[in-house]
Amino acid sequence: MSNRTKMQYSNGKVRRLLAASGFKDIHFFPHLRFGGKDIYFRGLGFDGCSSFGKRFVLFQVKSNLAPSKKIQENLISLSKDSGCLLFWFDVMDRKGIKAYGANCF
């Protein structure tokens, strides 16, 4: 499976999970060959945005890559400081999706 196909597959799984969990306005940022990949917020890169009730949501989607403890702590502290929900989704091959960050799942 090519990297682009794997990314589209992972993004589709996350989109369905977010929609089933009540998230609205789910949008993935364009992944171009040269630049334009992620949106950076206080040093963390994110692949997409959404809304959950009246809160703004930023999320990162990875395949088989769990965030380090430092990134997990940054997600939680930035989420508390900014009022946004910040997530890191680890889409594991032939398994499920593991979500890190705020507690909405």
C-alpha positions as a Markdown table, in Angstrom:
| # | Residue | x | y | z |
|---|---|---|---|---|
| 1 | Met | 0.0 | 0.0 | 0.0 |
| 2 | Ser | 1.4 | 3.4 | -0.9 |
| 3 | Asn | 1.9 | 6.1 | 1.7 |
| 4 | Arg | -0.9 | 8.2 | 0.1 |
| 5 | Thr | -3.3 | 5.3 | 0.1 |
| 6 | Lys | -2.5 | 4.6 | 3.7 |
| 7 | Met | -3.0 | 8.2 | 4.6 |
| 8 | Gln | -6.4 | 8.3 | 2.9 |
| 9 | Tyr | -7.5 | 5.1 | 4.6 |
| 10 | Ser | -6.4 | 6.4 | 8.0 |
| 11 | Asn | -8.1 | 9.7 | 7.5 |
| 12 | Gly | -11.3 | 8.0 | 6.4 |
| 13 | Lys | -11.4 | 5.9 | 9.6 |
| 14 | Val | -10.8 | 8.9 | 11.8 |
| 15 | Arg | -13.5 | 10.9 | 9.9 |
| 16 | Arg | -16.0 | 8.2 | 10.5 |
| 17 | Leu | -15.1 | 7.9 | 14.2 |
| 18 | Leu | -15.4 | 11.7 | 14.7 |
| 19 | Ala | -18.7 | 11.8 | 12.9 |
| 20 | Ala | -20.1 | 8.9 | 14.9 |
| 21 | Ser | -19.0 | 10.7 | 18.1 |
| 22 | Gly | -20.8 | 13.9 | 17.5 |
| 23 | Phe | -18.1 | 16.0 | 16.0 |
| 24 | Lys | -19.2 | 18.5 | 13.2 |
| 25 | Asp | -17.5 | 20.4 | 10.4 |
| 26 | Ile | -14.7 | 17.8 | 10.0 |
| 27 | His | -12.0 | 19.2 | 7.7 |
| 28 | Phe | -8.6 | 17.8 | 6.8 |
| 29 | Phe | -5.9 | 20.2 | 5.7 |
| 30 | Pro | -4.5 | 19.5 | 2.2 |
| 31 | His | -1.4 | 17.3 | 2.1 |
| 32 | Leu | 0.7 | 18.6 | -0.8 |
| 33 | Arg | 3.9 | 17.3 | -2.1 |
| 34 | Phe | 5.8 | 20.5 | -1.2 |
| 35 | Gly | 4.6 | 22.2 | 1.9 |
| 36 | Gly | 1.1 | 23.0 | 3.1 |
| 37 | Lys | 0.9 | 19.8 | 5.2 |
| 38 | Asp | 0.1 | 20.6 | 8.8 |
| 39 | Ile | -1.2 | 23.6 | 10.7 |
| 40 | Tyr | 1.1 | 24.3 | 13.7 |
| 41 | Phe | -0.2 | 25.5 | 17.0 |
| 42 | Arg | 2.3 | 26.1 | 19.8 |
| 43 | Gly | 4.8 | 23.7 | 18.3 |
| 44 | Leu | 2.5 | 20.8 | 17.6 |
| 45 | Gly | 1.4 | 20.0 | 14.0 |
| 46 | Phe | -2.2 | 19.1 | 13.2 |
| 47 | Asp | -3.8 | 17.4 | 10.2 |
| 48 | Gly | -7.3 | 18.7 | 10.6 |
| 49 | Cys | -9.9 | 20.6 | 12.5 |
| 50 | Ser | -13.5 | 20.1 | 13.6 |
| 51 | Ser | -16.0 | 21.4 | 16.2 |
| 52 | Phe | -17.5 | 19.7 | 19.1 |
| 53 | Gly | -20.4 | 21.6 | 20.6 |
| 54 | Lys | -19.0 | 25.1 | 21.0 |
| 55 | Arg | -15.4 | 24.0 | 21.2 |
| 56 | Phe | -12.8 | 24.0 | 18.4 |
| 57 | Val | -10.9 | 20.8 | 17.8 |
| 58 | Leu | -7.5 | 20.2 | 16.2 |
| 59 | Phe | -6.3 | 16.6 | 15.5 |
| 60 | Gln | -3.3 | 14.8 | 14.2 |
| 61 | Val | -3.6 | 11.4 | 12.4 |
| 62 | Lys | -0.7 | 8.9 | 12.4 |
| 63 | Ser | -0.4 | 5.3 | 11.3 |
| 64 | Asn | 1.2 | 3.0 | 13.9 |
| 65 | Leu | 2.9 | 5.8 | 15.8 |
| 66 | Ala | 1.9 | 6.6 | 19.3 |
| 67 | Pro | 2.8 | 10.0 | 20.7 |
| 68 | Ser | 5.6 | 10.2 | 23.2 |
| 69 | Lys | 4.8 | 11.1 | 26.9 |
| 70 | Lys | 6.0 | 14.6 | 26.3 |
| 71 | Ile | 3.6 | 15.1 | 23.3 |
| 72 | Gln | 0.8 | 13.6 | 25.4 |
| 73 | Glu | 1.5 | 16.1 | 28.2 |
| 74 | Asn | 1.7 | 18.9 | 25.7 |
| 75 | Leu | -1.7 | 18.0 | 24.2 |
| 76 | Ile | -3.4 | 18.0 | 27.6 |
| 77 | Ser | -1.8 | 21.2 | 28.9 |
| 78 | Leu | -2.4 | 23.1 | 25.6 |
| 79 | Ser | -6.0 | 21.9 | 25.6 |
| 80 | Lys | -6.5 | 23.2 | 29.1 |
| 81 | Asp | -4.8 | 26.5 | 28.4 |
| 82 | Ser | -6.4 | 27.3 | 25.0 |
| 83 | Gly | -9.9 | 25.9 | 25.5 |
| 84 | Cys | -9.5 | 23.8 | 22.3 |
| 85 | Leu | -9.7 | 20.1 | 22.2 |
| 86 | Leu | -6.5 | 18.6 | 20.9 |
| 87 | Phe | -6.2 | 15.0 | 19.8 |
| 88 | Trp | -3.6 | 12.6 | 18.4 |
| 89 | Phe | -5.1 | 9.5 | 16.6 |
| 90 | Asp | -3.0 | 6.4 | 16.1 |
| 91 | Val | -4.6 | 4.3 | 13.4 |
| 92 | Met | -3.2 | 0.8 | 13.9 |
| 93 | Asp | -3.1 | -1.7 | 11.0 |
| 94 | Arg | -5.9 | -4.3 | 11.3 |
| 95 | Lys | -6.7 | -3.1 | 14.8 |
| 96 | Gly | -8.5 | 0.0 | 16.0 |
| 97 | Ile | -7.9 | 3.6 | 16.5 |
| 98 | Lys | -6.3 | 4.8 | 19.7 |
| 99 | Ala | -7.0 | 8.5 | 20.7 |
| 100 | Tyr | -4.7 | 10.6 | 22.9 |
| 101 | Gly | -5.5 | 14.0 | 24.3 |
| 102 | Ala | -8.8 | 15.3 | 25.8 |
| 103 | Asn | -11.4 | 12.8 | 27.0 |
| 104 | Cys | -14.2 | 12.8 | 24.5 |
| 105 | Phe | -14.1 | 9.2 | 23.4 |
